Amino acid sequence: MDARTEAIGGRSGKARPDLEHAPYRALNMTAVTSAAADITQQCLGRILLWEAGQGRRGRSAADVDKLKSCTAAFLGALLSVPRHAWVRTAMADKAFAGKLSQHAWRTVQAVRDALVGCGLMEQHDGCALVVQEMFDSGKKHVKERRQTRFKATSTLYALADTAAVRVNADDGEGDFAHGPPAPLRLLTSTRQPVNYSDDLRAAMQVRLVERLNEFWAKHTIEGTMTVTRRDGTTYAGPMVHRGFRRDFNLCDGPVSEYGWNLGGRIYSPGEVSYQQASQADRIKMKIDGCSVVELDVSTAQLSALLGPVRPNVDLYQSGRLAQVPRPIVKTWVTVSIGQGSPLLRWHPGTRPKWERDGIAAEAHAPWTAKAVGELVLGENPALAAALAQEGTRLWAKLMNLESSAIVATLSDLMANGIPALPVHDSIMVPAQFELQAVLALDRHWAEVTGARPALKPIRGEPLPLLRGRRAPPS
C-alpha cells in the first residue's frame, strides 16, 4: 500500500524546530564533479585512518569502494541544505535491506560512525516528528515517526570551501546529485524545468553540449576569484568549472510546438565558476597554462536587434546619448529589455552601484530613468517597436541570436582544436589564438544577425614574444 507522508507538527515537549522540521534526504547521491570527488576522497582517507585508530583491520579494495560510495551519499545529503542546518534520514537497518538502498546497512553504519568520530558530522538520535500518512484508499493515519538527524560540522564546511564544493546548491547545480548533471535544461516562463523526453531537437542540443564537455575534458582552466555567495558568505579560492549546460527558456506549451529559439545560452553552473568571476579575476586566468584574451561583443543586445541597419558607432553613446554616462544608458537598455517594457524608475541600489563603479553622484543625479528612456528610444525607434511588440519575450529572442553566434563560434574554434570559453555575450581564448577567435566571432555574428559586431578585446598578461626584451650586450 503506497503512502504519502506529510509533517503536521512536532512532538509535545521542548520545541526544537530545527530538528523537528529538518528536510528529509535519502542516502542516494553521488559525486558528479571533480570538486565532489576531491572532498569525498579526503573524507574517505580520514575515515580509514579513524577506523585504523579504532583497531579495525584493513579493508579490501571492494570494501573501500563501497565505503567511498556511501561517504559521497552522506556528503551529498549534508551539503545539500543551508549551512549548519540539520537533515533527517531513516537509519533503521530495514531501510537498507534488499533493493531499498544501494548501500548495505553495515557500510552505512560504518560511515556514519566514522564521520561522527572524525568530527565531520553531528548526530541527533531518533528525534520524533508527528506525521500524517495518506494511503491510496484515501484513509489518513496520524503517527509519530522517529528519524535520525545529521548536520555537517565546521570542519566539514572548511573542507568543502577548500575543495570549492557548493553548499545548499540549487537542484541540478550541486557537486553531488542523484545522477549526472543534465547538459540541457528547458524552462517555463516561471523557470520550472520541462521534460523534453525523447524530442529529436533536444537530443541535438544535448549532443552539442556533450561534445563541448568532451573537448574541454582535455583542457585546463586555472585561476582564482573572490565572490559573495547567495548565502552571504565570501568565497576566495580557485575557479571551478564543472562542465557546460545549455538553457532554453519560455516553453509554456507542448515541447513538440516549441521552436528552440528562446534563450539558449551556454552556462558553466556554480557560484565559483569562471562565469561568476569579476572581469578583473577572469582576465588573470589561464587556459592550458596560457594567458587569455576576452572578446566582448559591445552593445550585444542592441546590435542583435538592429541587425543589418546597425550604425557603425557606439550604440550607447550615439547622438544625444553622448551626454549621458555610458553605464547609465547600458543599465536602462538592459533592464528594459529584461522586463519587456521601458524602465520608468531606477531600481533600489542602482545609483549606489554606479558610484561604486566610479560615477560621481553629481554625474548621475540629473538622470532619471524616464529621461534616459526618452533619449534611448528617440535614438533607437526599433527598440521601442520591439518592446511594444515582443514584451517579455524580447530578452529571450535577443539572447537566442547572441547565443547562436557564440555557439557557432565555439564549434568552429573547437573543430580547429582551439579552446574557447563562453561568457554570455563574449568568449575567452588563449591569447595566441586571438586572431582566429576574432575572425570566427566576426563571421558567425554577421551570419546570425546580419551585421558585423563591435568587438572589444580585453587582454590579460602579454604574450611572451611581445614582452620587452633586454638589450643584447654590446
JOHU-V60200 format. One line per field, one symbol per residue. ss: DSSP state (A for helix, B for strand, O for the rest). A space follows every 50 residues. Layout:
ss=???
This chain:
ss=OOBBBBBBBBOOOOOOAAAAOOBBOOOOOBBOOAAAAAAAAAAAAAAAAA AAAOOOOOOOAAAAAAAAAAAAAAAAAAOOOOOOOOBBBOOOAAAAOOOO OOOOAAAAAAAAAAAAAOOOBBBBBBBBBBBBBBBOOOOBBBBBBBBBBB BBOAAAAAAAAAAOOOOOOOOOOOOBBOOOOOOBBBBOOOOOBOOOOOOA AAAAAAAAAAAAAAAAOOOOBBOBBBBBOOOOOBBBBBOOOOOBBBBBOO OOOOAAAOOOOOBBBBBBOOOOOAAAOOAAAAOOOBBOOBBBBBBBBOOA AAAAAAAAAOOOOOOOOOAAAAAOOAAAAAAAAAAAAAAOOOOOOOOOOA AAAAAAOOOOAAAAOOOOAAAAAAAAAAAOAAAAAAAAAAAAAAAAAAAA AAAAAAAAAAAAAAAOOOOBBBOOOBBBBBAAAAAAAAAAAAAAAAAAAO OOOOBBBBBOOOOAAAOOOOOOOO
